Amino acid sequence: MPRLEELVTQWPAGALPMTLAERTSRVYDHLAAVYPLSTMLFHSRAHRRALARSGVRDGMNVLEAATGSGEMFRRLVKVNPSGATIGFDLSPNMAARTGRQARRRFPAARTLCQAVDARQMPFRNETFDAAFCCYLLELLSGDDIARTLAEFHRVLRPGCRLTLVLIGQNTAIFNSVYKVAGRLAPAFWGRQVERRVPELIESAQFRLLEDHFVRQIYYPSRVLVAQK
Ligand SMILES: C[S@@+](CC[C@H](N)C(=O)[O-])C[C@H]1O[C@@H](n2cnc3c(N)ncnc32)[C@H](O)[C@@H]1O
């Protein structure tokens, strides 16, 4: 089994334009301490469904992009105690918090969480047996969604699965509120993209396997599982 550090290559030369991403990173950096509450209230049901449908088994090399404060990451470490679980987030505070808490709760597990941009992942081709990405694509431009999906395709082994969680667009009132919130604070809320994602996944050469809508309180999520 390779050492954990061997799964991560050098940070790629030529950083990508930061644009809105720079503000997103700053906003989420400030929210790292309080963000777990929002995840618990609105995301935990979709996280559970994503994990249940992902096909993850103990012993895999598992990647989570945009861990936020690490609630899904800890679920992944828990089911993968003898594999390697690697996470990252653009916000250094989110990544540090996630890494710290995983090490504290699961000291014997092989975990690593660093500040990384999903648009340019520092991993070798075909490194991972499973990848997860929850509530990130809303924060990326159209080009960056395509770039990020291409990165997932590159780092996953053939036949392995990418599990995505998106904010559902199946509730008209929620959509109207989200549109206003997104205009007021685009770096935090982004905009809803869920309806376009199945098509984008297929353009990135994944095959869609599963599609589930989940609701928690009033917050809609869509869980998609795709295979390389
Ligand atoms: C809405 S939160 C979701 C957090 C977590 N995945 C969850 O399910 O609760 C979005 C996260 O994406 C991170 N993020 C935004 N742009 C990113 C990028 N280009 N690369 C990696 N992470 C990014 C933010 O810092 C934030 O922690």
The ligand as a Tripos MOL2 file, in Angstrom:
@<TRIPOS>MOLECULE
LIG
   27    29     1     0     0
SMALL
NO_CHARGES

@<TRIPOS>ATOM
      1 C1        -21.2570   24.9640    0.6850 C.3       1 LIG1
      2 S1        -19.7300   24.4600    1.4120 S.3       1 LIG1
      3 C2        -19.9710   22.6990    1.4590 C.3       1 LIG1
      4 C3        -19.1320   22.0310    2.4960 C.3       1 LIG1
      5 C4        -19.3170   20.5230    2.6270 C.3       1 LIG1
      6 N1        -18.9110   19.8350    1.4100 N.3       1 LIG1
      7 C5        -20.7130   20.1240    3.0060 C.2       1 LIG1
      8 O1        -21.2500   19.1960    2.3900 O.co2     1 LIG1
      9 O2        -21.2870   20.6810    3.9410 O.co2     1 LIG1
     10 C6        -18.6430   24.6820    0.0530 C.3       1 LIG1
     11 C7        -17.1700   24.4540    0.3650 C.3       1 LIG1
     12 O3        -16.4620   24.4840   -0.8720 O.3       1 LIG1
     13 C8        -15.2230   25.1200   -0.6600 C.3       1 LIG1
     14 N2        -14.7320   25.5590   -1.9800 N.ar      1 LIG1
     15 C9        -15.1810   26.5890   -2.7330 C.ar      1 LIG1
     16 N3        -14.5040   26.6580   -3.8910 N.ar      1 LIG1
     17 C10       -13.6020   25.6280   -3.8810 C.ar      1 LIG1
     18 C11       -12.6060   25.1720   -4.7930 C.ar      1 LIG1
     19 N4        -12.4050   25.7810   -5.9760 N.pl3     1 LIG1
     20 N5        -11.8590   24.1020   -4.4510 N.ar      1 LIG1
     21 C12       -12.0530   23.4840   -3.2540 C.ar      1 LIG1
     22 N6        -12.9780   23.8660   -2.3510 N.ar      1 LIG1
     23 C13       -13.7490   24.9280   -2.6490 C.ar      1 LIG1
     24 C14       -15.5430   26.2490    0.3130 C.3       1 LIG1
     25 O4        -14.3940   26.7250    0.9660 O.3       1 LIG1
     26 C15       -16.5450   25.5430    1.2500 C.3       1 LIG1
     27 O5        -15.9000   24.9600    2.3440 O.3       1 LIG1
@<TRIPOS>BOND
     1     1     2 1
     2     2     3 1
     3     2    10 1
     4     3     4 1
     5     4     5 1
     6     5     6 1
     7     5     7 1
     8     7     8 2
     9     7     9 1
    10    10    11 1
    11    11    12 1
    12    11    26 1
    13    12    13 1
    14    13    14 1
    15    13    24 1
    16    14    15 ar
    17    14    23 ar
    18    15    16 ar
    19    16    17 ar
    20    17    18 ar
    21    17    23 ar
    22    18    19 1
    23    18    20 ar
    24    20    21 ar
    25    21    22 ar
    26    22    23 ar
    27    24    25 1
    28    24    26 1
    29    26    27 1
@<TRIPOS>SUBSTRUCTURE
     1 LIG1         1 GROUP 0 **** ****
